[in-house]
Amino acid sequence: MPLTAKNQNCEELFLPDFCAMRMVFVVVIIAELAAFVLALAPLEIPLQARLNNLGMISLYVQWCALGSCAVLCLARPRLCGLSNSQAGIISYLLILLVIIGVTELAYWLVYRPTNHATLAWHWHFLSRNLAIGALISGPVLRYFYVQKQWQRNVQAESEARLQALQSRIRPHFLFNSMNTIASLVHGQPQQAEEAVENLADLFRASLSDARQRIPLHEELALCRRYLEIEALRLGDRLQQEWDVQQLPEDALVPPLIIQPLLENAIYHGIEPLTTGGCISISGHLDKKQIEITIRNPLNDNRQQQSAGNQLAQENIKQRLTTLYGSQGGLKIDSSQDAYQVTIHFPYQVQHEDPDRR
């Protein structure tokens, strides 16, 4: 789905989304760890006294942490329009203001009523908490910035690798298709024109952006166009069986994730057989997981078929792993008379933001 200008600016912001429940939980855990460190650090205080102070220190630190989360959450729309340096400085100042506010609140509600807190102690209490907050929040903001830069580098590398994998998938039937089209130009110009259009659609898909996702029904339509081209050349030697009614047509998939498998099935399964054979395309949805199977007859030269299939299948396997992680993959089953490839990937209809979960 296309991003608006506002969303695009927020994508560039190095700060995580502090409105997300996951990020709030992480901040609470980090704050509690910091409270433990602050409570156990002073060696001149007995251990039992330090443990007794843990509750009050935890309460103070959590108020600072959650207050900072709330302020950064509310300020996020305005921070999205700033550069990272400007957003970092403003975020740092906002955190320090929250620390000052919570410190003053703690002083007037907890320490001031005891009548033991002098003005000097007040300023010492404020300056100490402000210094500790500044020393902690600065490196944390720096960590968020470094992590964002690392994520960008990983994403850029992943997209470049994905684009390289997709660019290798070129229909090697180009010359056969052009010869078939040439033979149809004079006798059957309508079929020749349709074949040229189908061929153009295939190459347009192979040159598309690797990050782009298309609906599954478009990928299946592209596969049908490819088989129409091959049917012109192979005639009755190529038979097809489609069983894809159970597949969700609105599922988003990377382009050319099925067609290369059909290409392998024809090149290594149908063509070497004098009588041809039948290619079976089936698929189903099982617990939010899509499975699509391509099955073709085996020829006698299995070693040649295995070597020829390896590149395209490895490319598709890497693309699925890059896009879906452990949820995507490719499985091969070979029997005495059939060769079967199954790909699986999650059912997605839009790009999801995992930080919002």
C-alpha positions as CSV (number, residue, x, y, z in Angstrom):
1,M,0.0,0.0,0.0
2,P,1.4,3.4,-0.8
3,L,2.6,5.6,2.0
4,T,1.4,9.1,2.5
5,A,3.9,11.9,3.0
6,K,3.3,12.0,6.7
7,N,3.8,8.2,7.1
8,Q,6.9,8.5,4.9
9,N,8.4,11.1,7.2
10,C,7.6,8.9,10.3
11,E,9.3,6.0,8.5
12,E,12.5,8.1,8.3
13,L,12.4,9.1,12.0
14,F,14.9,7.2,14.1
15,L,12.8,7.2,17.2
16,P,10.6,4.1,17.7
17,D,6.9,4.4,18.1
18,F,6.4,5.0,21.8
19,C,2.6,4.7,21.3
20,A,3.0,1.0,20.5
21,M,2.3,-1.5,23.3
22,R,5.5,-3.5,22.6
23,M,7.7,-0.4,23.0
24,V,6.0,0.6,26.2
25,F,6.6,-2.8,27.6
26,V,10.3,-2.7,26.7
27,V,10.6,0.7,28.3
28,V,9.0,-0.6,31.5
29,I,11.4,-3.5,31.7
30,I,14.5,-1.3,31.0
31,A,13.3,1.2,33.6
32,E,12.9,-1.5,36.2
33,L,16.4,-2.8,35.5
34,A,17.7,0.7,36.0
35,A,15.8,0.9,39.3
36,F,17.5,-2.2,40.5
37,V,20.9,-0.8,39.6
38,L,20.2,2.5,41.4
39,A,18.9,0.7,44.5
40,L,21.8,-1.8,44.8
41,A,24.7,0.5,43.8
42,P,25.4,2.5,47.0
43,L,27.8,0.2,49.0
44,E,27.7,2.4,52.2
45,I,24.0,1.5,52.7
46,P,23.2,-1.9,54.2
47,L,21.7,-4.4,51.7
48,Q,18.4,-4.6,53.6
49,A,18.0,-0.8,53.4
50,R,18.8,-0.8,49.7
51,L,16.2,-3.4,49.1
52,N,13.7,-1.4,51.1
53,N,14.4,1.6,48.9
54,L,13.8,-0.4,45.8
55,G,10.0,0.1,45.8
56,M,10.3,3.9,46.1
57,I,13.0,4.1,43.4
58,S,11.1,1.8,41.1
59,L,8.0,4.0,41.5
60,Y,10.0,7.1,40.7
61,V,11.9,5.6,37.7
62,Q,8.7,4.1,36.2
63,W,6.9,7.5,36.4
64,C,9.9,9.1,34.6
65,A,9.9,6.3,32.0
66,L,6.2,6.2,31.3
67,G,6.0,10.0,31.4
68,S,8.7,10.2,28.8
69,C,6.9,7.6,26.6
70,A,3.6,9.5,26.8
71,V,5.3,12.8,25.9
72,L,7.3,11.3,23.0
73,C,4.1,9.5,21.8
74,L,2.2,12.8,21.7
75,A,5.1,14.7,20.2
76,R,5.7,12.0,17.4
77,P,3.5,13.7,14.7
78,R,5.5,16.9,15.0
79,L,8.9,15.1,15.3
80,C,8.1,13.2,12.1
81,G,8.5,16.5,10.1
82,L,12.0,17.2,11.6
83,S,15.5,16.0,10.8
84,N,16.9,13.3,13.0
85,S,19.3,15.7,14.7
86,Q,16.5,18.1,15.5
87,A,14.2,15.3,16.6
88,G,17.0,13.9,18.8
89,I,17.7,17.2,20.5
90,I,14.0,18.0,21.1
91,S,13.4,14.4,22.4
92,Y,16.3,14.7,24.8
93,L,15.0,18.0,26.2
94,L,11.5,16.6,26.5
95,I,12.8,13.7,28.5
96,L,14.8,16.0,30.8
97,L,11.7,18.1,31.3
98,V,9.7,15.0,32.3
99,I,12.5,14.1,34.8
100,I,12.4,17.6,36.3
101,G,8.6,17.4,36.6
102,V,8.5,14.0,38.2
103,T,11.4,15.0,40.6
104,E,9.6,18.2,41.7
105,L,6.4,16.2,42.1
106,A,8.2,13.6,44.3
107,Y,9.8,16.4,46.3
108,W,6.6,18.3,47.2
109,L,4.5,15.2,47.7
110,V,6.9,12.9,49.5
111,Y,9.9,14.6,50.9
112,R,8.7,18.2,51.6
113,P,6.0,17.1,54.1
114,T,8.6,15.3,56.3
115,N,10.2,18.7,57.1
116,H,13.6,17.1,56.8
117,A,14.3,18.4,53.3
118,T,16.2,21.6,53.2
119,L,16.6,23.9,50.2
120,A,20.2,22.6,49.6
121,W,18.9,19.0,49.8
122,H,16.2,20.0,47.3
123,W,18.7,21.2,44.7
124,H,21.0,18.3,45.3
125,F,18.0,15.9,44.8
126,L,17.0,17.7,41.6
127,S,20.5,18.0,40.1
128,R,21.4,14.4,40.9
129,N,18.2,13.0,39.3
130,L,18.6,15.3,36.3
131,A,22.3,14.2,35.9
132,I,21.4,10.5,36.1
133,G,18.5,11.0,33.6
134,A,20.7,12.8,31.2
135,L,23.4,10.1,31.4
136,I,20.9,7.4,30.7
137,S,18.6,9.0,28.1
138,G,21.5,10.3,26.0
139,P,23.0,6.9,25.2
140,V,19.5,5.4,24.8
141,L,18.6,7.9,22.1
142,R,21.9,7.3,20.5
143,Y,21.2,3.5,20.6
144,F,17.9,4.1,18.8
145,Y,19.6,6.1,16.1
146,V,22.3,3.5,15.5
147,Q,19.7,0.8,15.5
148,K,17.7,2.7,12.9
149,Q,20.7,3.1,10.7
150,W,21.5,-0.6,11.0
151,Q,18.0,-1.5,10.0
152,R,18.2,0.8,7.0
153,N,21.4,-0.9,5.9
154,V,20.0,-4.4,6.4
155,Q,16.8,-3.4,4.5
156,A,18.8,-1.9,1.6
157,E,21.0,-5.0,1.4
158,S,18.0,-7.2,1.5
159,E,16.2,-5.3,-1.2
160,A,19.3,-5.3,-3.4
161,R,19.7,-9.0,-2.9
162,L,16.1,-9.6,-3.6
163,Q,16.2,-7.5,-6.8
164,A,19.3,-9.5,-7.9
165,L,17.5,-12.8,-7.3
166,Q,14.4,-11.6,-9.2
167,S,16.4,-10.2,-12.1
168,R,18.0,-13.6,-12.7
169,I,14.6,-15.1,-13.4
170,R,14.3,-14.5,-17.1
171,P,12.2,-16.8,-19.3
172,H,14.7,-18.8,-21.2
173,F,12.0,-19.8,-23.6
174,L,12.4,-16.4,-25.3
175,F,14.0,-17.7,-28.6
176,N,11.5,-20.5,-28.8
177,S,8.6,-18.1,-28.2
178,M,9.9,-15.7,-30.9
179,N,10.2,-18.5,-33.4
180,T,6.7,-19.6,-32.6
181,I,5.4,-16.1,-33.0
182,A,7.2,-15.7,-36.3
183,S,5.5,-18.9,-37.6
184,L,2.1,-17.6,-36.6
185,V,2.4,-14.1,-38.1
186,H,1.2,-14.9,-41.6
187,G,-1.2,-17.8,-40.9
188,Q,-2.6,-16.9,-37.5
189,P,-2.0,-13.2,-36.8
190,Q,-4.5,-13.0,-34.0
191,Q,-2.7,-15.8,-32.0
192,A,0.7,-14.1,-32.8
193,E,-0.6,-10.8,-31.4
194,E,-1.9,-12.5,-28.2
195,A,1.4,-14.3,-27.8
196,V,3.4,-11.1,-28.1
197,E,1.1,-9.4,-25.5
198,N,1.6,-12.4,-23.1
199,L,5.3,-12.3,-23.6
200,A,5.4,-8.6,-22.9
201,D,3.4,-9.1,-19.7
202,L,5.9,-11.7,-18.5
203,F,8.9,-9.5,-19.1
204,R,7.2,-6.5,-17.5
205,A,6.7,-8.7,-14.4
206,S,10.3,-9.8,-14.4
207,L,11.5,-6.2,-14.5
208,S,9.2,-5.0,-11.7
209,D,10.4,-3.7,-8.3
210,A,11.4,-6.6,-6.1
211,R,9.6,-4.9,-3.1
212,Q,6.3,-4.8,-5.0
213,R,3.6,-7.3,-4.1
214,I,0.8,-8.2,-6.5
215,P,-2.5,-10.0,-5.8
216,L,-2.3,-13.8,-6.2
217,H,-4.9,-13.8,-8.9
218,E,-2.6,-11.6,-11.0
219,E,0.3,-14.0,-10.5
220,L,-1.9,-17.0,-11.5
221,A,-3.1,-15.0,-14.6
222,L,0.5,-14.5,-15.5
223,C,1.1,-18.2,-15.2
224,R,-1.8,-18.9,-17.5
225,R,-0.4,-16.5,-20.1
226,Y,2.9,-18.3,-19.9
227,L,1.3,-21.7,-20.5
228,E,-0.7,-20.2,-23.4
229,I,2.6,-19.3,-25.1
230,E,4.1,-22.8,-24.5
231,A,0.8,-24.4,-25.7
232,L,1.3,-22.7,-29.0
233,R,4.7,-24.5,-29.4
234,L,4.0,-27.8,-27.7
235,G,0.4,-28.3,-28.8
236,D,-1.3,-31.5,-27.5
237,R,1.9,-32.5,-25.7
238,L,1.2,-30.0,-23.0
239,Q,-1.8,-30.7,-20.8
240,Q,-2.9,-28.7,-17.7
241,E,-4.8,-29.4,-14.5
242,W,-5.7,-26.4,-12.4
243,D,-7.0,-26.8,-8.8
244,V,-6.7,-23.3,-7.3
245,Q,-10.3,-22.5,-6.3
246,Q,-9.4,-22.7,-2.6
247,L,-6.6,-20.0,-2.9
248,P,-7.4,-16.5,-1.7
249,E,-7.2,-14.3,-4.7
250,D,-6.5,-11.1,-2.6
251,A,-3.4,-12.5,-1.0
252,L,-0.3,-10.4,-1.8
253,V,2.7,-12.3,-3.3
254,P,6.0,-11.3,-4.9
255,P,5.8,-11.4,-8.7
256,L,7.2,-14.4,-10.6
257,I,7.1,-16.7,-7.6
258,I,5.2,-19.4,-9.5
259,Q,6.0,-19.0,-13.2
260,P,9.6,-20.1,-13.0
261,L,8.5,-23.4,-11.4
262,L,6.1,-23.9,-14.4
263,E,9.0,-23.1,-16.7
264,N,11.1,-25.8,-15.0
265,A,8.2,-28.2,-15.2
266,I,7.9,-27.8,-19.0
267,Y,11.6,-27.5,-19.8
268,H,12.7,-30.5,-17.7
269,G,9.5,-32.5,-17.5
270,I,7.3,-32.1,-20.6
271,E,9.8,-31.3,-23.4
272,P,12.0,-34.4,-23.0
273,L,9.0,-36.7,-23.2
274,T,7.9,-37.5,-26.8
275,T,4.3,-37.9,-25.7
276,G,4.4,-34.9,-23.5
277,G,2.5,-34.9,-20.2
278,C,0.3,-33.1,-17.8
279,I,1.3,-30.2,-15.4
280,S,-0.8,-30.0,-12.3
281,I,-1.1,-26.7,-10.4
282,S,-3.0,-26.9,-7.1
283,G,-3.2,-24.9,-3.9
284,H,-5.0,-24.3,-0.7
285,L,-5.1,-22.1,2.4
286,D,-4.4,-23.8,5.7
287,K,-4.4,-21.8,9.0
288,K,-3.3,-18.5,7.3
289,Q,-0.6,-20.4,5.4
290,I,-0.8,-20.7,1.6
291,E,0.6,-23.8,-0.1
292,I,0.9,-24.1,-3.9
293,T,2.1,-27.3,-5.6
294,I,3.5,-27.7,-9.1
295,R,3.6,-31.4,-10.3
296,N,5.0,-32.7,-13.6
297,P,6.1,-36.1,-15.0
298,L,9.7,-37.2,-14.7
299,N,11.9,-38.0,-17.7
300,D,14.6,-40.7,-17.6
301,N,17.5,-38.3,-17.1
302,R,16.9,-37.3,-13.5
303,Q,20.4,-36.1,-12.9
304,Q,20.1,-33.5,-15.6
305,Q,16.7,-32.4,-14.4
306,S,17.9,-32.0,-10.8
307,A,20.9,-29.8,-12.0
308,G,18.7,-27.7,-14.3
309,N,16.1,-27.1,-11.6
310,Q,18.5,-26.1,-8.9
311,L,19.1,-22.5,-9.8
312,A,15.5,-21.3,-10.2
313,Q,14.3,-23.3,-7.2
314,E,17.2,-21.9,-5.0
315,N,16.3,-18.4,-6.2
316,I,12.7,-18.8,-5.2
317,K,13.6,-20.4,-1.9
318,Q,15.9,-17.4,-1.1
319,R,13.2,-14.9,-2.1
320,L,10.6,-16.6,0.1
321,T,13.0,-16.7,3.0
322,T,14.1,-13.1,2.6
323,L,10.5,-11.9,2.4
324,Y,8.8,-14.1,5.0
325,G,11.6,-15.6,7.1
326,S,10.8,-19.0,8.6
327,Q,7.1,-18.7,7.4
328,G,8.1,-19.0,3.7
329,G,9.9,-21.9,2.0
330,L,10.1,-24.4,-0.8
331,K,9.9,-28.2,-0.6
332,I,10.7,-30.8,-3.3
333,D,9.2,-34.3,-3.5
334,S,10.4,-36.7,-6.2
335,S,8.8,-40.1,-6.9
336,Q,9.5,-42.7,-9.5
337,D,7.3,-41.0,-12.2
338,A,6.7,-37.5,-10.9
339,Y,8.5,-34.4,-9.7
340,Q,6.7,-32.1,-7.3
341,V,7.6,-28.6,-5.9
342,T,5.6,-27.0,-3.1
343,I,6.0,-23.4,-1.9
344,H,4.4,-22.0,1.2
345,F,4.1,-18.5,2.6
346,P,1.8,-16.6,5.0
347,Y,-1.6,-15.2,3.8
348,Q,-1.2,-11.4,3.8
349,V,-3.5,-8.8,2.3
350,Q,-1.4,-5.7,3.3
351,H,1.9,-4.8,4.7
352,E,1.9,-5.2,8.5
353,D,3.9,-3.2,11.0
354,P,5.1,-5.6,13.7
355,D,5.8,-2.8,16.1
356,R,2.1,-2.1,16.3
357,R,1.3,-5.5,17.7
